Amino acid sequence: MRNISAIFLREFRSYFLSPIAYIVTAIFLIITGYFFYTYLSGFLQYAIITSLQATEMRAIPPAINVNQLVIEPLFHNFSTVALFMVPMITMRLLAEEKKTMSIELLLTSPVTTLQIVLGKFFAGVALLVAMVAPTILYFVVLVNFGEPEIAPIIAGYIGFFLLGTGFVSIGLLISSMTENQIIAGAVSFGIFLLLWVIGWVANYVERSIGEILSYMSLINHYDDFTKGIIDTENILFYLSFIGFGLYLTYRAVESIRWRG
Amino acid sequence: MKKVSVFSGILGAVFITFGLVNFLSSSFWDAPTIILVSLGSAMALFYIVLHAGNIKKSILKRKTKHLTNAVTATIMVLGIMVMLNYILNKGKIRVDLTANKHYSLSEQTVSLLENLERDVRITSFQQNAEMFYFNHIFDEMSDYTDKLIYESIDPDRNPRVAKNYGFKQYGEVYFESEDRTDKILGNGEQQIINALIRVSRGEQKTIYFTSGHGEHNIDDFQNSGYSKVRDEIIAKNYIVKKLDLARMGQIPEDCSVLVIAGPETPLFSEELQLVNDYINRGGRVFFLVDPEPRPGMTEFFDSWGIEIGENVVIEASGGGRMASMAPEIPLVLDYSNHIIVNTMNRQYTYFPLVRSVAPKSEGIPVGVDGIWLLRTSSMSWAEYDEPEVNPDNPNAPLSSKYDEGRDRRGPIPIAAVVEKRLFSGATQTNEQIAKGALVVFGDSDFASNSLFVHSPNITLFLNALYWLAEEEDLVTIPPKDPQDRRVTMTDQQANFIFYLTVIIIPGLILISGMSVFIRRKSM
């Protein structure tokens, strides 16, 4: 346990001693903040227009719901931006070590492979959390000026956490397979995108294969959370996905030992 | 040769992959697929044969052993994960955290599915490409009951099956249960529920609508007819018939509910006696009366502990004006706890010309329980005078004013229900054998064809009817519209939010990054 936290702390600190943590977080917040503002002002305008129309036609104005019209799209936006940002987070986790050959030091030390993998993994997840934490501000604003439902917001964050962690586990895996950070980042991004869209093909193939493919899509399991639905099927999927990613990473790092 | 063989090996693998993908997406072994796979296999074989020696050597290396170990273990782990997902998902739990359960099947649907008595086979015909989203609701429904056998068929690939069912359009869904069949187009939740009810109910109940006194006619398609309500009732698997009580002389044995829908002249005393006896036997009656023309019969209602007022309820709250309705059309939002109306909250119903209907406060016969169902707002009153026509402008809306002492202040109940418990009479057990019930509304036009578009009105009518038919689980629950949750802020505040979220916070982060960077540089 101590080894894991040692590796974790070392990695996490180095994120903040380099530009990475700041730039990734800032970009994430700029983009999501901009979309938040856009959705919010669109929502406010829509509210005003429909009330005006309603009083003109002497009808009751339609119900408009901030959760559906602002919060749900915002969480979708989070996932899209994460798609781009997580490769930046994970690309250096193991590729750097391989490049500078410090991986050998690590592997010959009394630290086990599992501890290495977990330590790095937690560092990636921690940065993910740090990156998304300031977005709570958006919801504080909404609560201050309106009455959104809170439970679906929590569900959305849970879903995002699971999705993001899934991305981290795959990013870590890719990072363990190359020495070049850029390649690690690019391939991670490519695979995330692939796993994202794999569900779209489901409509055009046989039903049973389509079901399998859409089950494998990372984003299909995210939709329920953005709507405020917690389904153990989705949780199980993400946990399996993360577990499998970590297992493959473990195998990959182990293989460095016998590949010489 | 060697170089060519490597090239051929790679190309062979590519061809095989393409061939397999082709097969997967069309599930036909057509000519291109076969050619690709066989050619690819031949090329790969070519490579293998030429490199046989090398291949043998590398298989024997220690590295390869490690590799095969790793790969086998990985495949096993993957297999375990897949199985785990598959098995555990059978018992999955799904929680909808939205306030009005917007994204789940309604409670009515769930309780219906859980209480499904017989097996129902559902067959849908849909194009392959649309199937995934179309089936979603049926899959969700299957989670709640084993009695649903659902199959989704592409009519283009199974023309014979499609023909057997009489398939005509994509999106048709067929329901079969024992000897009953039904068909709908589309996958709306309400449609599916109606069809399930229609097809799985044991016996069919019959609802009789009286005629002969100017009641609303269930076959009348005009504005004042009840044909649309009748269609709704039939859709819920009831038989609807007309009954001329005076001519028949008796209420049929199979009558589950008797509906007297707004008679314009009073029922004959013999008819009222029949109704009386019917309720006393445990019968269920839905009686709708109007303020104009006044049909009398006050003693009948009196004998059941209900007072129907010789008045018209006027609404002065301005609520009607908001929906451009005159003051004689009260909008109602005040419902009691009775099961007929307790799901109506937040939906307003409106009644063109209605009179007060309330349980009497005293002088109620023994064994009878009465409760009001809905009432007008506190800014309304029961007007006992005839409204005055403006002599200068005969077509202007009639005006009424509140006369202290003569008129009654709101809230005014306009519908009520009484129940009479009947006991077996045996002194030992004295068990309840039946419950006669009488539901009275002070207006009958609210459910006519012209007002059918306002669905809460119809929901209310049907709720009362179904409750009378003792089908409590058919009380319609309104569609789950999104709740109104707004955000209000000034332009200034919105601007400030922009600067805060897009510029200030990210800016602060970048600045702290830079400070770290600068400090390290200077170290």
Interface residues (C-beta under 8 A of the other chain):
Chain A: F16 L17 P19 A21 Y22 I23 T25 A26 I27 L29 I30 G33 Y34 F36 Y37 L40 S41 F43 L44 A47 R58 A59 I60 A63 I64 N65 V66 N67 Q68 V70 P134 L137 Y138 V141 L142 F145 G146 E147 P148 E149 A151 P152 I154 A155 A202 N203 Y204 V205 E206 R207 I209 G210 E211 S214 Y215 K227 G228 I229 I230 D231 T232 E233 L236 F237 S240 G243 F244 Y247 L248 R251 E254 S255 W258 R259
Chain B: L24 S25 S27 R62 K63 H66 L67 A70 A73 T74 V77 L78 M81 L84 N85 L88 N89 K92 I93 R94 V95 D96 L97 T98 A99 H102 Y103 S104 N128 A129 E130 M131 F132 S152 R321 M322 A323 S324 D481 P482 Q483 D484 R485 R486 V487 T488 M489 Q493 A494 I497 F498 L500 T501 V502 I505 P506 G507 I509 L510 S512 G513 M514 V516 F517 R520
